[in-house]
Amino acid sequence: MLHSNVSKDLGFTLIESLIVVSIVGILLAMAIPSLIAAQNRAKLAQATDLVVASLQQAQREAIRRNQSCTLTLDKINRKIAGQQGCLLSGDRNLPDPIDLDYTGIAGSIQYGIHGNTTTNKSVILAIRDSPNNTRCLTISAPLGMIRLGSYDATSNTCRKLNS
């Protein structure tokens, strides 16, 4: 009869397994908020790019078609709508949880046939429930130039981003 020299200590005990699972759980609990914050920052950057692209497209379309183009900023539905076909692919919806706001009373920006505008407006994009994660865009009359910045709620200004 052959006797095996195989030890009975193959595998892990229940306590060892529970310790490993507990450590993994603690690490995940620490990492998940950082991952969510990084994902929200990426969505804020995406929304900023979307707004800039919409403004630039409306400006180009006004020049190309030799007629004015108007964009409407919709705070409630968190979207940018173009009248007269100014946005070729239709209205642009901001990703959730990004909120849209703007300075001034009217939520519209109109570009003339030369791509100019009479609107001085700041568009504010913020991650909902996170006041420290805010971006803004300033549209300057008469040329319609767009400047990116971070929004300072205390002074109600759009500060230039440090590059």
Phi, psi and omega per residue, in radians:
M1 nan 2.325 3.134
L2 -1.619 2.311 3.076
H3 -1.836 2.332 -3.120
S4 -1.523 2.477 3.075
N5 -1.644 0.360 -3.120
V6 -1.291 2.281 -3.126
S7 -1.379 2.671 3.090
K8 -1.440 0.029 -3.104
D9 -1.623 0.752 3.076
L10 -1.574 2.226 3.091
G11 1.751 -3.022 -3.092
F12 -1.968 2.665 3.069
T13 -1.414 2.921 3.128
L14 -1.088 -0.700 -3.120
I15 -1.153 -0.736 3.098
E16 -1.076 -0.741 3.125
S17 -1.120 -0.731 3.127
L18 -1.131 -0.656 3.114
I19 -1.121 -0.774 3.136
V20 -1.112 -0.782 3.133
V21 -1.104 -0.686 3.116
S22 -1.124 -0.752 3.125
I23 -1.112 -0.767 3.106
V24 -1.081 -0.725 3.112
G25 -1.084 -0.739 3.117
I26 -1.128 -0.755 3.115
L27 -1.093 -0.727 3.096
L28 -1.124 -0.724 3.134
A29 -1.090 -0.550 3.112
M30 -1.394 -0.544 -3.042
A31 -1.483 -0.543 -3.035
I32 -1.050 -0.801 3.107
P33 -1.045 -0.635 3.104
S34 -1.170 -0.672 3.114
L35 -1.170 -0.710 3.112
I36 -1.129 -0.743 3.120
A37 -1.106 -0.726 3.110
A38 -1.127 -0.689 3.109
Q39 -1.129 -0.728 3.118
N40 -1.158 -0.658 3.082
R41 -1.122 -0.661 3.090
A42 -1.146 -0.677 3.096
K43 -1.168 -0.612 3.089
L44 -1.144 -0.731 3.090
A45 -1.127 -0.702 3.099
Q46 -1.092 -0.770 3.129
A47 -1.127 -0.694 3.103
T48 -1.071 -0.811 3.107
D49 -1.072 -0.671 3.142
L50 -1.116 -0.767 3.138
V51 -1.167 -0.791 3.136
V52 -1.061 -0.799 -3.141
A53 -1.093 -0.677 3.119
S54 -1.125 -0.785 3.131
L55 -1.100 -0.778 -3.128
Q56 -1.162 -0.663 3.126
Q57 -1.163 -0.723 3.109
A58 -1.102 -0.698 3.122
Q59 -1.122 -0.785 3.119
R60 -1.121 -0.715 -3.139
E61 -1.144 -0.633 3.095
A62 -1.081 -0.730 3.130
I63 -1.218 -0.832 -3.071
R64 -1.085 -0.748 -3.072
R65 -1.576 -0.080 -3.136
N66 0.985 0.721 3.037
Q67 -2.660 2.729 -3.056
S68 -1.211 2.634 3.102
C69 -2.206 2.388 -3.129
T70 -2.130 2.314 3.019
L71 -1.889 2.437 3.083
T72 -1.997 2.247 3.106
L73 -1.649 2.023 -3.091
D74 -1.806 1.807 -3.124
K75 -1.143 -0.736 -3.018
I76 -1.163 -0.842 -3.114
N77 -1.595 0.006 3.105
R78 0.926 0.975 3.129
K79 -2.545 2.918 3.084
I80 -2.059 2.140 -3.113
A81 -1.972 2.433 3.105
G82 -1.936 2.255 3.070
Q83 -1.540 2.793 3.104
Q84 0.972 0.533 3.117
G85 1.212 0.484 -3.112
C86 -1.187 -0.526 3.061
L87 -1.802 1.918 -2.993
L88 -1.054 -0.624 -3.106
S89 -1.706 0.250 3.086
G90 1.628 -3.023 -3.106
D91 -1.099 2.652 -3.127
R92 -1.954 2.145 3.111
N93 -1.722 2.359 3.106
L94 -1.390 2.541 3.128
P95 -1.214 2.618 3.074
D96 -1.340 2.379 0.235
P97 -1.833 0.699 -3.096
I98 -1.532 2.238 3.088
D99 -1.821 2.617 -3.100
L100 -2.003 2.393 3.053
D101 -2.563 2.982 3.127
Y102 -2.715 2.835 3.079
T103 -1.574 2.723 3.135
G104 1.561 3.037 -3.081
I105 -1.439 -0.926 -3.072
A106 -1.428 2.535 3.128
G107 -1.789 0.658 -3.136
S108 -2.215 2.660 3.096
I109 -2.283 2.169 -3.108
Q110 -2.011 2.297 3.065
Y111 -1.862 2.347 3.117
G112 -1.468 -3.102 -3.043
I113 -1.155 -0.296 3.090
H114 -1.771 0.150 -3.135
G115 1.429 0.150 -3.138
N116 -1.566 2.921 3.132
T117 -2.502 2.706 3.041
T118 -1.789 0.114 -3.043
T119 -1.687 2.173 2.896
N120 -1.844 1.964 -3.038
K121 -2.565 2.548 2.979
S122 -1.925 2.311 3.071
V123 -1.830 2.201 -3.065
I124 -1.931 2.211 3.100
L125 -2.052 2.244 -3.091
A126 -2.432 2.597 3.009
I127 -1.382 2.178 -3.114
R128 -0.947 2.371 3.115
D129 1.102 0.411 3.097
S130 -2.496 1.421 -3.035
P131 -1.131 -0.301 -3.140
N132 -1.418 -0.251 -3.137
N133 -1.867 1.497 -3.081
T134 -2.390 2.424 3.038
R135 -2.167 2.765 3.063
C136 -2.523 2.756 3.074
L137 -2.216 2.351 3.083
T138 -1.957 2.178 3.068
I139 -1.753 2.177 -3.044
S140 -1.924 2.289 3.026
A141 -1.432 2.645 0.062
P142 -1.649 -0.185 -3.028
L143 -1.447 -0.270 -3.112
G144 1.338 0.441 3.126
M145 -1.208 2.585 -3.100
I146 -2.030 2.261 3.098
R147 -2.133 2.295 3.102
L148 -1.556 2.571 3.105
G149 -2.832 -3.053 3.041
S150 -1.951 2.460 -3.042
Y151 -1.513 2.279 3.079
D152 -1.862 1.816 -3.050
A153 -1.181 -0.507 -3.102
T154 -1.183 -0.676 3.129
S155 -1.798 -0.014 3.118
N156 0.985 0.786 -3.127
T157 -2.279 2.755 3.080
C158 -1.773 1.933 -3.102
R159 -1.647 2.452 -3.131
K160 -1.058 2.416 3.093
L161 -1.271 2.477 3.053
N162 -1.404 2.169 -3.101
S163 -1.733 nan nan
